[in-house]
Amino acid sequence: MTKENFQQAIVEAHQRLENLSQLASLAAEKSIGQDSPRELLQQAMTEISISLEELQQQNEELIATRHLVEEERQRYYDLFNFAPDGYLLTDATGIIQEANYAAAKLLNVRQSYLIGKPMAVFVHQTERQKFRQIMLQLQQQGQIKREELQIFHEEGIIDFPAEITAIAVEDSQGKTESLRWLFRDISERHQQEQKIREQAALLDITTDAIIVEDLHNQILFWNHGAEKMYGWQVQEAQGKNICELLSKKTSPLLSAAQKTVIEYGTWQGELHKFTKNGKEIIIASRWTLMLDAVGLPKSILSVDTDITEKKQLETHLLHSQRLESLGTLASGIAHDLNNILTPIMGIAHLLPLKYPHLDDSSLQMLKILESNAKRGGDLVGQILLFTRGSEKKFTIVLVSQLLEDIKQIVQQTFPKFIDINTDIAPEIGMVFGDNTELHQVLMNLVVNARDAMPNGGKLSISATKLFIDEKHARMHIGATVNSYVRITVADTGVGIHSEIIDRIFDPFFTTKEVGKGTGLGLSILMGIIKTHDGFVEVASQVGIGTKFQVYLPSKEGSISQKIEEIELPRGQGELILVVDDEVAITQIAKTTLEIHNYKVLTAQNGIEAIALYTEHKDEIRLVLIDIMMPLMGGETVISTLQTINPQVQIIAMSGLASSEALVQTTGVEIQGFLAKPFTPKQLLNFAQRIFR
């Protein structure tokens, strides 16, 4: 019951008492001259009794109502005074009439201090105009909601941002009677918003793509990193299905990832995604499940890092490691093969000397045997060059012979559905270069041509001589005024797209499928040709074919065929120590040297060699020693022998290292280096050079 209702009940009680008094007076008047005054009096008393009971009941109700009003007033006071937000009651002009405890605390003053003060004095001077606009709005509209003002406290020294809500109370004539203000300190909210803005700025600064999607794969958030990585602007991406936008379709991996993140809260792994322009990239993605207020899954936060370049480098590193492993394997094989080929070459050369009456057929077979052993040694050298690199040996190279070797390999190994044509100009001449490297260049080109014709086609190999004058030299990058041999390898294969033809010589660039090419072949080819002072040109059309032209400076002159000497260099009884763990090597070297008037001691390992040298050091004139031996390596033996006798003459043997490499890696000094496989002539020439 309100205060107004309580006052109305009191007025009604007084009115009832007055009515009863009038009724009693009327009853007294009527009783004068009446025959039955008892009945009238009885009636009046009954009515008075009823009225008294009603009055008593109303009095009790009034007392109860008063208690309720007091309780409600106390509750209102408690709510008003102890509310967490500041509450002010002002008149229509903004003069404070009431203020709660929270308002006084926020403004850092006593409650009594606020009464009678204009509210405007607590508003920052820079926002006084805004406060006047709020007052005008209250007069016109009756309320404002969630406006912000800078409010002072501590005597105008410190201010804080406040959120203001206000309502105007009107009197019975409709005029503004008072204003009720509710305000709260939102400094913490501003700090949180600033933190969010800073975090959002960090999200946009990062190069990673940060994406939020709902459980139905709809994109909710898309940062600048995602724009840069995938090419889609935020307005283009938001609301789209992320699988359709970036993955074209939902893959089993994506479904498994979503299931995992919902079950366990996180997932991470590699995904293949597509940019706006259709480029496929490799992504390292980390997913985190986001929960709502009651702990239920609501969205998925993903952080994507582009690792395409990293994966390519890893692939290239694996290729390099594979080549390194292949090189290690090839070195071991080369060592064994050269040890096998050396006796074959030696025996093929020595048999005609031991049996001078062999028929022509037998001599021809021995020459074929020796020739093939040499070819085997060359092949070992090519393997070592490809896998590890070796010392370049520039000599005169017959172009016709080089191309004939390539032709034979192609005809014997390429599929029969590839038609092979050769056109080598007469008197094509020769070039100065490394035969093994040039062989590698041409093999690379013909193999690429074969791979470009998986369904068959035509492979053409041709060579011609030409002179490039100053005018034409300016038209060909890398050319000089000179005579050149131009070798052309052409195919009718799939061709090369014009967009990538300028990149085919870049290291690790390949158009072949994964596992079918390292991307190093053409890069190595270009490097080899440049070291030979040549240049390369390429032309291609998709669906028609490709043509590579290799230009090498021509070497003028002719090669005179020298007649081999019947008598090889002979010794004068010098003692030579031959050291090799291969019995066949020591035997063929011993036989060769003894036939040509040398004395020979043999040792199968380093320990035995040191023992023999110590015993015969005054007689031994030369030590022929293999570098790679078990128990004690050749370089250790050499160092020991040089300690025993600093003037010892040493020729090292190996199928792997050169004398220069040996000096660089071990620091030992030697008088010569004999590469395996070697011929008896090479061995005897080395020996003669030492004993001159």
Disulfide bonds with the S-S distance in Angstrom:
none
